[in-house]
Amino acid sequence: MIKVAVVDDHPVVIAGVRAWCASADPPIEVVPPAEADTADVVLLDLQLEAGAPLAFEELQRLAGLGRQVIVYTMRTDRQTALACLDIGAHTFVTKAEGEHHLVTAIHAAADNRPYTPPTLSGALATDTDPGRPRLAPREVDVLLEWFHCESKEMVARKLYLSVRTVNCYLDRVRIKYANAGRDARTKAALVARAIQDGLVDVNDL
């Protein structure tokens, strides 16, 4: 069973998430915030106390541990959504987006699949950040094919490449994004970068 740690200071939010997760298919187990460092997925509220700064440092720490972090917040502004992706969030879900989007995001994060809820989709579609790396045509080919395949082995077969070569191209892409100050360590982050840069449309995924 997928284990999700809910880091939120509102009991009613935790109770609601617990109820949604219990009725999900497949069901999801909600574990205490103390288990955030080992849970499959972490739901992180950006503002854990009234007047406190946004929890970007905690997001960075959890992402650095390899956790799949879903930022779950009342904030809806584009700048915050894109900042969370840049730090390493798997996706960004607002509390107004409801049960379907949250449960779908948890299942996707647990499977390391991208998921783009409406608010995040809007933020990505209006991003005008000029810091876009220059990708070679073959790097783009491999990147886009990987978004539509379940494994790098499938990408290799479709493009008549070795798995090692596929990994090499993807590593180059990650390095270029990192050098541009837009880290993309996960597949979901690479999808977000590709959408931001107009390489792929949300509706094509």
C-alpha positions as CSV (number, residue, x, y, z in Angstrom):
1,M,0.0,0.0,0.0
2,I,1.2,3.5,-0.8
3,K,2.2,5.5,2.3
4,V,1.7,9.2,2.3
5,A,2.8,11.5,5.1
6,V,0.6,14.6,5.5
7,V,2.6,17.6,6.8
8,D,-0.1,20.1,7.6
9,D,-1.1,22.0,10.7
10,H,-4.9,21.9,10.1
11,P,-6.6,18.8,11.6
12,V,-9.6,19.2,9.2
13,V,-7.3,19.0,6.2
14,I,-5.6,15.9,7.5
15,A,-9.0,14.3,8.3
16,G,-10.2,15.1,4.8
17,V,-7.1,13.7,3.1
18,R,-7.3,10.6,5.3
19,A,-10.9,10.0,4.2
20,W,-10.1,10.5,0.5
21,C,-7.1,8.2,0.7
22,A,-9.0,5.4,2.5
23,S,-11.6,5.4,-0.3
24,A,-9.0,5.6,-3.2
25,D,-8.5,2.8,-5.6
26,P,-6.0,1.5,-4.8
27,P,-6.2,2.7,-1.2
28,I,-3.5,4.9,0.3
29,E,-2.3,4.8,3.9
30,V,-1.8,8.1,5.7
31,V,1.1,8.1,8.1
32,P,2.2,10.6,10.7
33,P,4.4,13.6,9.7
34,A,7.3,12.0,11.6
35,E,7.5,9.4,8.9
36,A,7.9,12.0,6.1
37,D,11.5,11.0,5.6
38,T,10.6,7.5,4.7
39,A,7.1,7.7,3.2
40,D,6.5,7.0,-0.4
41,V,4.9,10.4,-0.9
42,V,4.8,13.5,1.2
43,L,2.0,16.1,1.1
44,L,3.6,19.4,2.3
45,D,1.6,22.5,3.2
46,L,3.9,25.5,2.4
47,Q,2.7,27.5,5.3
48,L,2.6,25.5,8.5
49,E,2.0,28.4,10.9
50,A,0.2,31.7,10.4
51,G,2.8,34.4,9.5
52,A,5.6,31.9,9.1
53,P,7.8,31.9,5.9
54,L,6.9,29.4,3.2
55,A,8.5,26.0,3.9
56,F,10.8,26.0,0.9
57,E,13.7,24.7,3.0
58,E,11.7,21.7,4.1
59,L,10.7,21.1,0.5
60,Q,14.3,21.2,-0.5
61,R,15.3,18.9,2.3
62,L,12.7,16.3,1.5
63,A,13.4,16.4,-2.2
64,G,17.1,16.0,-1.4
65,L,16.2,12.8,0.5
66,G,14.6,11.5,-2.7
67,R,11.0,11.9,-1.4
68,Q,8.2,12.4,-3.9
69,V,6.8,15.7,-2.5
70,I,3.4,17.1,-3.5
71,V,3.1,20.7,-2.4
72,Y,-0.5,20.9,-1.1
73,T,-1.4,24.5,-0.5
74,M,-3.9,27.3,-0.5
75,R,-1.6,29.4,-2.7
76,T,-2.5,29.6,-6.3
77,D,0.1,32.1,-7.7
78,R,2.3,31.1,-10.7
79,Q,5.6,32.2,-9.0
80,T,5.1,29.9,-6.0
81,A,4.1,26.9,-8.2
82,L,7.1,27.2,-10.5
83,A,9.4,27.8,-7.5
84,C,8.3,24.6,-5.9
85,L,9.0,22.7,-9.1
86,D,12.4,24.3,-9.4
87,I,13.2,23.2,-5.8
88,G,12.2,19.6,-6.5
89,A,8.5,19.1,-5.9
90,H,6.9,16.3,-7.8
91,T,3.8,18.4,-8.5
92,F,1.8,21.3,-7.0
93,V,-1.9,20.8,-6.0
94,T,-4.0,23.6,-4.5
95,K,-6.5,22.7,-1.7
96,A,-9.3,24.1,-3.9
97,E,-8.7,21.4,-6.6
98,G,-10.4,18.6,-4.7
99,E,-10.3,14.9,-4.2
100,H,-9.8,13.7,-7.8
101,H,-6.7,15.8,-8.4
102,L,-5.1,15.1,-5.1
103,V,-5.6,11.3,-5.2
104,T,-4.5,11.1,-8.8
105,A,-1.4,13.1,-7.9
106,I,-0.5,10.8,-5.0
107,H,-0.8,7.7,-7.2
108,A,1.2,9.3,-10.0
109,A,4.0,10.4,-7.5
110,A,4.2,6.9,-6.0
111,D,4.6,5.5,-9.5
112,N,7.1,8.2,-10.5
113,R,4.7,9.4,-13.2
114,P,4.1,13.1,-14.0
115,Y,0.8,14.7,-13.1
116,T,-0.2,18.3,-13.9
117,P,-3.3,19.6,-12.1
118,P,-5.1,22.7,-13.5
119,T,-3.4,25.4,-11.4
120,L,0.0,24.0,-12.2
121,S,-0.9,23.6,-15.9
122,G,-1.8,27.3,-16.0
123,A,1.4,28.3,-14.3
124,L,3.5,26.3,-16.8
125,A,1.6,27.7,-19.8
126,T,2.3,31.3,-18.8
127,D,5.9,30.9,-17.8
128,T,8.1,33.3,-19.7
129,D,11.4,32.6,-18.1
130,P,14.2,33.2,-20.7
131,G,16.7,30.8,-19.0
132,R,16.0,27.9,-21.3
133,P,18.9,25.6,-22.2
134,R,19.7,24.8,-25.8
135,L,19.0,21.1,-26.5
136,A,20.3,19.3,-29.5
137,P,17.6,17.8,-31.8
138,R,18.5,14.2,-30.8
139,E,18.3,15.2,-27.1
140,V,14.8,16.5,-27.7
141,D,13.9,13.3,-29.5
142,V,15.0,11.1,-26.7
143,L,13.4,13.3,-24.0
144,L,10.0,13.4,-25.7
145,E,10.0,9.7,-26.4
146,W,10.8,9.0,-22.8
147,F,7.7,11.0,-21.7
148,H,5.6,8.5,-23.6
149,C,7.4,5.3,-22.6
150,E,7.3,3.3,-19.4
151,S,11.0,2.6,-19.5
152,K,14.3,3.6,-21.1
153,E,14.5,0.2,-22.7
154,M,11.4,1.0,-24.7
155,V,12.9,4.3,-25.7
156,A,16.0,2.5,-26.9
157,R,14.0,0.1,-29.0
158,K,11.8,2.8,-30.6
159,L,14.8,5.0,-31.5
160,Y,17.2,2.2,-32.3
161,L,19.6,3.2,-29.6
162,S,21.3,1.4,-26.7
163,V,20.0,2.0,-23.2
164,R,23.4,3.4,-22.4
165,T,23.0,6.0,-25.2
166,V,19.5,6.9,-24.0
167,N,20.9,7.5,-20.5
168,C,23.7,9.6,-21.9
169,Y,21.3,11.9,-23.7
170,L,19.0,12.3,-20.7
171,D,22.1,13.0,-18.5
172,R,23.1,15.7,-20.9
173,V,19.7,17.3,-20.7
174,R,19.7,17.2,-16.9
175,I,23.1,18.8,-16.9
176,K,22.0,21.6,-19.3
177,Y,19.0,22.3,-17.1
178,A,21.1,22.3,-14.0
179,N,23.6,24.7,-15.6
180,A,20.7,27.0,-16.4
181,G,19.7,27.0,-12.7
182,R,16.6,24.9,-13.3
183,D,17.4,21.5,-11.7
184,A,15.4,18.6,-13.1
185,R,16.4,15.5,-11.2
186,T,13.2,13.5,-11.7
187,K,11.2,12.5,-14.8
188,A,8.3,14.7,-13.5
189,A,10.6,17.7,-13.3
190,L,11.9,17.1,-16.8
191,V,8.3,17.0,-18.0
192,A,7.6,20.3,-16.3
193,R,10.7,21.9,-17.9
194,A,9.7,20.6,-21.3
195,I,6.2,22.1,-20.9
196,Q,7.7,25.4,-19.7
197,D,10.0,25.6,-22.7
198,G,7.3,24.7,-25.2
199,L,8.8,21.3,-26.2
200,V,5.6,19.5,-25.4
201,D,2.0,20.5,-24.7
202,V,0.2,19.4,-21.5
203,N,-2.5,17.9,-23.7
204,D,0.0,15.7,-25.5
205,L,1.0,13.8,-22.3
